[in-house]
Structure formats: structure tokens, C-alpha cells
Amino acid sequence: MMGLDAIYILTGLMFGAFALSHACDQSNPRRWRSTLFWGTFALLLIAGSWLPDFLSGVLVLVMVGVATIGLAPGKDTTSDDATRIASADRLGNKLFGAALTIPIVTVAGTLLLPHLLVHGAPLFAAKHVTLVSLALGAVAGLVLALRVTAAPTPIAAAEGRRLVDAIGWATVLPQMLAALGGIFAAAGVGTAVATLASNSIPMTQPFEAVIVYTIGMALFTIIMGNAFAAFPVMTAGIGLPLIVGKFGGDPVVMSALGMLSGFCGTLLTPMAANFNIVPAAVLELTDRNAVIKVQIPTALMLLGVNTLIMIFFVYR
């Protein structure tokens, strides 16, 4: 049975190419910063499964140190606006083919790969098929994009470097924050949150526990950048002991609406880089927080609606 190591290695090779590109950029006297940052990240992706835990931790601290100093990327080589407009006019809707290939292959792979057997055993674990399918979709989309645009293969690496340079160190935030959520859960932060909340807020009524839980999910998501990281903390601290244990709420309703409340926090934080910083970089917006500013009213309204729905239905 194949795991995810091949995907990690493939991704690591991509970031390794970015690091090599920075290392060869003689016009940038501070190129070592980006080279070290992306090279270290590439090493963790490629060899992380085999590196000692202590060494992996040291490498993460190296990345944090370099990001604190600043990556200082050089000038990326890309086409000018006139060339892009001419290419868009020439290719038209064909440009959407590569983008649509990714979800199509992902869905198809998710449905079909579980039935791919080798000597009677599944080739991929059921919990990995979606990620494997997404990786296959990305590769297929890249191949199709190069074919449609008739661009040389090195262009893909150059444009990929341009994108990660625009996003910066926030590119690795999802991985960092997911690990942080696991650390918080293992360290008993949920218990500490429950104690602090109980001592600070009376929560003598069922609806009070719901309000604290939904707002807490949004706030922890804003801090951690990931509702999945906030969920175990708030659910262990407020959801299970109070909403379910003390007031007899439905854990299914609580969990579903709790995650939706956390997603409201996702709309409000730059820590959720893949949702809020990446789009700003892709669209080349001058304000990195422009996406967040537009989403604030929607996030607050949805948080209020989720809270009301939970109050009315979690105790039925």
C-alpha cells in the first residue's frame, strides 16, 4: 500500500527548484535568505519521514529565524502585461481547461482509486485517496497548461517561484498551524480553556455556553488560522464538558455548527494564508488584507446566524 511520501517528495522537489533558482540569482545580494528558507522547507518535505524529530524541529526553527529576518526575494522574471493580455486573447476559454482539470481528476480519483487493487489489496489507503487524487490533478493540470500555452517547461518553475515569493513565508502557515493545533491538544490547552472560561463566565444557561463556544471557535481560528486546529481545543474545553455534558446538547449539531463558526474566523485572519493571502497575491492586489476587509461583514453575519441556529437546535 502506497502512502503520501511520494507526494511530499514531489512537492519538496518543487520547492527545491525554487531554492536553487534563488541561489543562482546573482543580482540579489541577499539571496541566501530565500535559498535557505525554501531549501530547508524542501528538505523537510523530502526527508521529513526519515529525519530525527529533534533535527526536524531545529530545521523548523531555522525557517522561523529566516522568516523573522525577512526573505528578501529578488526580482522575478515574468511576462509583461501586454504579453499576458495578448496571450489571453489568443487562448480564450482554453485557459480554463487546465484549472478545471484539477477538480475533475480529483473527484474521479477519489471515486475510482479505492477500487484500484494490487494482488487483492488496495494500492492506496482509503484516507489518502483524496490527497493522491489532488496531486494527480495538479500534475495533469500542469501538463495540460503547458500544452495549451505552448510554454517551455521552465516557465512553470519560474511562475511558481513568482507566486511563492509574492506570498512569502505565509505559504507554510497551513502546515505550521496544523502542527500547532496538535501540540495544543496534546498539551491540554482545552482543559485550561475550560477552566478559564468557567471561572470568567458564569455560563449558568445553555445559550451562554453556545455563545462562548461559537465565538471562541471564531477567535481561536483567527489566532491559529485553522478551524481544524481550533476545534479540538474549544470542543474539549467548552463543547463536550458544557454543551453536551452539562446541558445535554446534541454532539453532532454542536460539532457541525462549531466548525462553521470556526470558518467564520477563517474569513477574518491573515493567518489563514491559503484563503486570504494567496488570493491577494494571485490577483496582485496592492493591499494584502483586501480579501479579509471584504469578508468581514459576511463573517460576522454568518457567525451570528450559526450561533442562533445552534441555540435553537443543539438542545432539541
C-alpha positions as CSV (number, residue, x, y, z in Angstrom):
1,M,0.0,0.0,0.0
2,M,1.4,3.4,-1.0
3,G,1.4,6.3,1.3
4,L,1.8,10.1,0.9
5,D,5.6,10.1,0.8
6,A,5.7,10.3,-3.0
7,I,3.5,13.4,-2.9
8,Y,5.7,15.0,-0.2
9,I,8.8,14.3,-2.2
10,L,7.3,15.7,-5.4
11,T,6.3,18.9,-3.5
12,G,9.7,19.1,-1.9
13,L,11.4,18.9,-5.3
14,M,9.3,21.8,-6.5
15,F,10.4,24.0,-3.5
16,G,13.9,22.7,-4.0
17,A,13.8,24.1,-7.6
18,F,12.6,27.5,-6.1
19,A,15.6,27.4,-3.7
20,L,18.0,26.6,-6.5
21,S,16.6,29.5,-8.6
22,H,17.2,31.9,-5.7
23,A,20.7,30.6,-5.2
24,C,21.5,31.3,-8.9
25,D,20.1,34.8,-8.8
26,Q,23.4,36.8,-8.8
27,S,21.5,40.1,-8.9
28,N,20.2,39.6,-5.4
29,P,22.9,40.1,-2.7
30,R,20.6,38.7,0.0
31,R,19.5,35.7,-2.0
32,W,20.8,33.3,0.7
33,R,17.7,34.1,2.8
34,S,15.2,32.8,0.3
35,T,17.6,30.0,-0.6
36,L,17.9,28.8,3.0
37,F,14.2,29.1,3.7
38,W,12.8,27.3,0.7
39,G,15.7,24.8,0.7
40,T,15.0,23.9,4.3
41,F,11.3,23.5,3.6
42,A,12.2,21.3,0.6
43,L,14.4,19.1,2.8
44,L,11.7,18.7,5.4
45,L,9.2,17.7,2.7
46,I,11.5,15.2,1.0
47,A,13.2,13.6,4.0
48,G,10.9,14.5,6.9
49,S,9.7,10.9,7.3
50,W,13.2,9.8,8.0
51,L,14.8,12.7,9.8
52,P,15.1,12.5,13.6
53,D,12.3,14.5,15.3
54,F,14.9,16.8,17.0
55,L,16.6,17.7,13.7
56,S,13.2,18.4,12.1
57,G,12.4,20.7,15.0
58,V,15.8,22.5,14.5
59,L,15.1,22.9,10.8
60,V,11.7,24.4,11.6
61,L,13.3,26.9,13.9
62,V,15.8,27.8,11.2
63,M,12.9,28.6,8.9
64,V,11.3,30.8,11.6
65,G,14.5,32.6,12.1
66,V,15.0,33.4,8.4
67,A,11.3,34.4,8.1
68,T,11.8,36.8,11.1
69,I,14.8,38.4,9.4
70,G,12.9,38.6,6.1
71,L,13.2,36.5,2.9
72,A,14.2,39.4,0.6
73,P,13.5,37.7,-2.7
74,G,15.0,39.1,-5.8
75,K,13.1,40.3,-8.9
76,D,11.2,37.5,-10.6
77,T,11.3,37.1,-14.3
78,T,7.8,37.1,-15.8
79,S,6.0,38.4,-18.9
80,D,4.7,41.9,-19.1
81,D,1.0,43.0,-19.0
82,A,0.9,43.4,-22.8
83,T,2.1,39.9,-23.4
84,R,-0.4,38.4,-20.9
85,I,-3.3,40.3,-22.5
86,A,-2.3,39.1,-26.0
87,S,-1.9,35.5,-24.7
88,A,-5.3,35.6,-23.0
89,D,-7.0,37.0,-26.2
90,R,-5.3,34.2,-28.3
91,L,-6.2,31.3,-26.0
92,G,-9.6,32.5,-24.7
93,N,-11.5,29.9,-22.7
94,K,-8.9,27.3,-23.3
95,L,-7.2,28.7,-20.3
96,F,-9.9,27.3,-18.1
97,G,-9.2,23.8,-19.2
98,A,-6.1,23.3,-17.1
99,A,-7.8,24.8,-14.0
100,L,-10.9,22.6,-14.4
101,T,-8.7,19.5,-14.9
102,I,-7.6,19.7,-11.2
103,P,-11.1,19.2,-9.6
104,I,-12.2,16.8,-12.3
105,V,-9.3,14.5,-11.8
106,T,-9.5,14.9,-8.0
107,V,-13.2,13.8,-7.9
108,A,-12.6,11.0,-10.4
109,G,-9.6,9.7,-8.5
110,T,-11.5,9.9,-5.2
111,L,-14.2,7.7,-6.6
112,L,-12.0,5.3,-8.6
113,L,-8.7,4.9,-6.7
114,P,-10.2,2.9,-3.8
115,H,-11.1,0.2,-6.3
116,L,-7.5,0.0,-7.7
117,L,-6.2,-3.3,-6.3
118,V,-2.8,-4.9,-6.5
119,H,-2.8,-8.6,-5.5
120,G,-6.2,-8.1,-3.9
121,A,-5.1,-5.2,-1.7
122,P,-5.9,-1.5,-2.4
123,L,-2.9,0.4,-3.8
124,F,-3.8,3.5,-1.8
125,A,-5.2,3.7,1.8
126,A,-8.7,5.0,1.8
127,K,-7.8,8.0,3.9
128,H,-5.2,9.1,1.4
129,V,-7.1,8.8,-1.9
130,T,-8.3,12.4,-1.9
131,L,-4.8,13.9,-1.5
132,V,-3.4,11.5,-4.0
133,S,-6.1,12.4,-6.5
134,L,-5.5,16.1,-5.9
135,A,-1.8,15.6,-6.6
136,L,-2.6,13.8,-9.8
137,G,-5.0,16.5,-10.7
138,A,-2.3,19.2,-10.2
139,V,0.2,17.3,-12.4
140,A,-2.4,16.7,-15.1
141,G,-3.4,20.4,-15.0
142,L,0.2,21.5,-15.3
143,V,0.8,19.2,-18.3
144,L,-2.3,20.5,-20.0
145,A,-1.5,24.1,-19.3
146,L,2.0,23.7,-20.8
147,R,0.5,22.0,-23.8
148,V,-2.3,24.6,-24.4
149,T,0.0,27.6,-23.9
150,A,3.0,26.0,-25.7
151,A,5.2,27.4,-23.0
152,P,8.5,25.8,-22.2
153,T,8.6,23.7,-19.1
154,P,11.0,26.0,-17.1
155,I,8.2,28.7,-17.2
156,A,6.2,26.6,-14.7
157,A,9.0,26.8,-12.2
158,A,9.6,30.5,-12.8
159,E,5.9,31.4,-12.3
160,G,5.7,29.1,-9.3
161,R,8.6,30.9,-7.7
162,R,7.0,34.2,-8.5
163,L,3.8,33.2,-6.7
164,V,5.5,31.9,-3.6
165,D,7.7,35.0,-3.5
166,A,4.6,37.1,-3.6
167,I,3.0,35.1,-0.7
168,G,6.3,34.8,1.2
169,W,6.7,32.8,4.4
170,A,2.8,32.6,4.8
171,T,3.0,29.8,2.3
172,V,4.0,27.3,5.0
173,L,1.4,28.6,7.6
174,P,-1.2,25.8,7.0
175,Q,1.4,23.1,7.8
176,M,2.7,25.0,10.8
177,L,-0.7,25.8,12.3
178,A,-1.9,22.2,11.8
179,A,1.0,21.1,13.8
180,L,0.3,23.8,16.4
181,G,-3.2,22.5,16.8
182,G,-2.0,19.0,17.6
183,I,0.5,20.4,20.1
184,F,-2.2,22.4,21.8
185,A,-4.4,19.4,22.1
186,A,-1.6,17.2,23.5
187,A,-0.6,19.9,26.0
188,G,-4.1,20.1,27.5
189,V,-4.9,23.6,26.3
190,G,-8.6,22.5,26.0
191,T,-8.7,21.8,29.8
192,A,-7.0,25.1,30.5
193,V,-9.6,26.9,28.3
194,A,-12.5,25.2,30.1
195,T,-11.1,26.2,33.5
196,L,-10.5,29.8,32.4
197,A,-13.9,30.1,30.7
198,S,-15.8,28.6,33.7
199,N,-14.0,30.9,36.1
200,S,-14.5,34.0,34.0
201,I,-18.0,33.5,32.5
202,P,-20.9,32.1,34.7
203,M,-22.5,30.0,31.8
204,T,-25.5,29.1,34.0
205,Q,-27.7,29.0,31.0
206,P,-27.4,26.7,28.0
207,F,-27.5,29.5,25.5
208,E,-24.5,31.1,27.2
209,A,-22.4,28.0,26.7
210,V,-23.3,28.1,23.0
211,I,-22.3,31.8,22.6
212,V,-19.0,31.2,24.3
213,Y,-18.3,28.1,22.2
214,T,-19.1,29.7,18.8
215,I,-17.3,33.0,19.5
216,G,-14.4,31.0,21.0
217,M,-14.2,28.9,17.8
218,A,-14.0,32.0,15.7
219,L,-11.4,33.7,17.9
220,F,-9.2,30.6,18.2
221,T,-9.4,30.2,14.4
222,I,-8.3,33.9,14.0
223,I,-5.3,33.2,16.3
224,M,-4.4,29.8,14.8
225,G,-5.5,30.3,11.2
226,N,-7.2,27.0,11.0
227,A,-10.6,25.9,12.3
228,F,-9.5,22.3,12.4
229,A,-6.7,23.3,14.8
230,A,-9.2,25.4,16.9
231,F,-11.8,22.6,17.0
232,P,-10.2,20.1,19.4
233,V,-9.2,22.9,21.8
234,M,-12.7,24.5,22.0
235,T,-14.6,21.3,21.9
236,A,-12.5,19.7,24.6
237,G,-12.7,22.9,26.7
238,I,-16.3,24.1,26.2
239,G,-18.3,21.9,23.8
240,L,-18.1,18.4,25.3
241,P,-18.0,19.3,29.1
242,L,-20.6,22.1,29.0
243,I,-22.9,21.9,25.9
244,V,-23.0,18.1,25.8
245,G,-22.1,17.0,29.3
246,K,-23.8,19.7,31.5
247,F,-26.7,20.8,29.3
248,G,-27.3,17.6,27.3
249,G,-26.8,19.0,23.8
250,D,-26.5,17.0,20.6
251,P,-22.8,16.5,19.8
252,V,-23.5,16.2,16.1
253,V,-25.2,19.5,15.8
254,M,-22.6,21.1,18.1
255,S,-19.7,19.8,16.0
256,A,-21.2,20.8,12.6
257,L,-22.1,24.3,13.7
258,G,-19.0,24.7,15.7
259,M,-16.8,24.1,12.6
260,L,-18.9,26.6,10.6
261,S,-18.4,29.1,13.4
262,G,-14.7,28.5,13.1
263,F,-14.8,29.0,9.4
264,C,-16.2,32.5,10.1
265,G,-12.9,33.2,11.9
266,T,-11.0,31.9,8.8
267,L,-12.5,34.8,6.8
268,L,-11.1,37.3,9.3
269,T,-7.4,36.3,9.7
270,P,-4.2,36.7,7.6
271,M,-3.1,33.5,9.4
272,A,-5.4,31.6,7.1
273,A,-2.9,32.3,4.3
274,N,-4.2,29.9,1.8
275,F,-7.6,31.5,1.9
276,N,-6.9,35.2,2.4
277,I,-3.2,36.0,1.5
278,V,-2.8,33.7,-1.5
279,P,-5.8,35.2,-3.4
280,A,-4.4,38.7,-2.8
281,A,-1.1,37.6,-4.2
282,V,-2.5,35.8,-7.2
283,L,-4.7,38.8,-8.1
284,E,-1.7,41.1,-7.5
285,L,-3.6,43.3,-5.1
286,T,-1.7,46.2,-3.5
287,D,-3.4,45.6,-0.2
288,R,-2.5,42.1,1.2
289,N,-5.6,42.3,3.5
290,A,-8.0,43.4,0.8
291,V,-9.7,40.0,0.8
292,I,-10.2,40.0,4.5
293,K,-11.7,43.5,4.6
294,V,-14.3,42.5,2.0
295,Q,-15.2,39.4,4.0
296,I,-15.7,41.0,7.4
297,P,-19.5,41.7,7.1
298,T,-20.2,38.2,5.8
299,A,-18.1,36.6,8.5
300,L,-19.8,38.5,11.3
301,M,-23.3,37.8,10.0
302,L,-22.6,34.1,9.5
303,L,-21.2,33.8,13.0
304,G,-24.4,35.4,14.4
305,V,-26.6,33.1,12.3
306,N,-24.6,30.0,13.3
307,T,-24.9,30.9,17.0
308,L,-28.7,31.3,16.7
309,I,-29.1,28.1,14.9
310,M,-27.1,26.2,17.5
311,I,-29.1,27.8,20.3
312,F,-32.4,26.6,18.8
313,F,-31.4,23.1,17.6
314,V,-28.5,21.7,19.7
315,Y,-30.7,21.1,22.7
316,R,-33.7,19.6,20.8
